[in-house]
Each structure stands twice: as C-alpha cells, then as structure tokens.
Amino acid sequence: MPVLGMGGYFFRAQDPAAIKAWYAEFLGVGGGQGIDPATGEANEWLWFQQAGPTVFEPFKADSDYFAADKQAMINLRVSDLDGLVSSLRAAGIEITREQEMAGVGRFARIHDPEGNAIELWEPPVRQ
C-alpha cells in the first residue's frame, strides 16, 4: 500500500486563528510544534509528532459517543494523562468524561472553545 500514515486533519472553525492558538497552548498540537528529526528545526506548517498507533474508525451515524451535530472527533495519543488533565483543569478546561478500558488504555474527554470533542488517550504501557 502506498499510504504511509495520516497526513493531516482539517476542520472548519468560526475563528481559525484562535482555535489554532488554543490547540498549541493547551495541547502542543499544530503547525510549529515539535522538531523535525532530520533537520532539528521546527516548521510553522508542520506538527512533528511521536510515531505510534492511530485508530481510523467510522462510527454509526446515530452514535452517541460524541455530539450528533459533529461529524468527527479527534483522538490524541498522550503520555502522562494525569499530569495533562491536572494542567487542563488548572487552566479552567472541563474534563467531561474519563474512562479506562482494559488492554486499550485510559481516556479523558475535553472540548475546544468551539465545542469540538477531543479525546485524550493514554495507551497502556507494553512490556
């Protein structure tokens, strides 16, 4: 297969600049985040992230796993979920759901300022 991985995630926003800044400030996500391992430099358009698993899964149209008026939900793989949740709460960001799934990992749900669900996923430690 010629597909190597996810190349981007594009979504509509009422205020794209504000949403971009929010993701960078609170989650370290988006252009200019991370360092290119080949050059050692950041790039304003690219987010250099750690390699790892990605779930690509359609949900039934009537799923109640996230808001019915939204077509998608982003899931971000994290380390130190407890520390991240603590810093988000300290910044006034509500954690709307927390759960653990045996063999899958731990999850916490937040929403960006425009109401888009963001699921934070800490996979289990593999030994």
C-alpha positions in Angstrom: 0.0 0.0 0.0 1.3 3.5 -0.8 -0.4 5.2 2.2 2.2 5.7 5.0 0.0 7.4 7.6 -2.2 10.3 8.4 -1.1 13.4 6.6 -3.3 16.0 8.2 -6.6 16.8 9.9 -8.6 19.7 8.5 -11.7 21.1 10.1 -13.9 24.2 9.9 -13.7 26.8 12.7 -15.5 30.1 13.4 -12.2 31.6 14.4 -9.4 29.5 12.9 -6.6 31.7 14.4 -8.0 31.5 17.9 -8.6 27.7 17.7 -5.1 27.1 16.3 -3.6 29.1 19.2 -5.8 27.2 21.8 -4.6 23.8 20.5 -1.0 25.0 20.5 -1.2 26.5 24.0 -3.1 23.7 25.8 -2.2 20.6 23.9 1.0 21.4 21.9 -0.8 20.4 18.7 -0.5 22.1 15.3 2.0 23.8 13.0 5.3 24.8 14.6 5.0 22.1 17.3 7.8 19.6 17.6 11.1 19.3 15.8 11.9 17.7 12.5 14.2 14.8 13.4 16.0 15.1 10.1 16.9 18.9 10.4 16.5 19.6 14.1 14.2 22.5 13.2 10.5 23.4 13.7 8.3 24.3 10.7 5.4 26.7 11.0 3.1 24.4 9.0 4.0 21.0 10.3 3.5 19.3 13.7 6.2 16.7 14.3 4.8 14.0 16.5 5.9 10.8 18.0 5.3 7.7 16.0 2.7 5.3 17.3 -0.7 3.7 16.7 -3.6 5.6 15.1 -7.2 4.5 15.2 -9.1 5.2 12.0 -12.7 4.1 12.7 -16.1 5.2 11.3 -18.9 5.4 13.8 -22.6 4.7 13.1 -24.4 7.9 12.2 -26.6 7.6 15.3 -23.7 7.0 17.7 -23.9 8.9 21.0 -20.2 8.6 21.6 -19.8 12.3 20.6 -22.2 15.1 19.7 -24.7 14.3 16.9 -24.1 17.7 15.3 -20.4 17.0 14.8 -19.1 14.8 12.0 -15.8 13.9 13.7 -13.9 13.7 17.0 -10.2 13.9 17.3 -8.3 11.5 19.5 -4.9 12.5 20.6 -2.4 9.9 22.0 -0.7 11.3 25.1 1.7 10.3 27.9 1.1 11.3 31.5 -2.7 11.7 31.2 -2.9 12.5 34.9 -0.5 15.4 34.5 -2.2 16.7 31.4 -5.6 16.5 33.0 -4.3 18.4 36.0 -2.9 21.2 33.9 -6.1 21.5 31.8 -8.2 21.7 34.9 -5.9 24.3 36.4 -6.5 26.3 33.1 -10.3 26.0 33.6 -10.8 23.4 30.9 -13.5 20.9 31.9 -12.9 17.2 31.7 -16.3 15.9 30.6 -15.6 12.1 30.6 -12.9 9.8 32.0 -12.7 6.1 31.5 -10.3 3.1 31.4 -10.6 0.2 29.0 -8.6 -2.9 29.9 -5.9 -3.6 27.3 -6.8 -0.3 25.4 -5.8 2.4 27.9 -7.2 5.4 29.7 -9.2 8.3 28.2 -10.2 11.8 29.2 -12.6 14.0 27.1 -12.4 17.7 26.7 -13.9 20.2 24.2 -12.2 23.0 22.4 -13.7 26.5 22.6 -15.9 25.8 19.6 -17.4 22.6 21.2 -15.4 20.0 19.2 -14.7 16.9 21.3 -11.1 15.9 21.9 -10.4 12.5 23.4 -7.1 12.2 25.1 -5.8 8.6 25.0 -3.0 7.2 27.1 -2.3 3.7 25.7 -1.3 1.0 28.2 2.4 0.5 28.8 3.6 -2.5 26.9 6.3 -4.6 28.5 
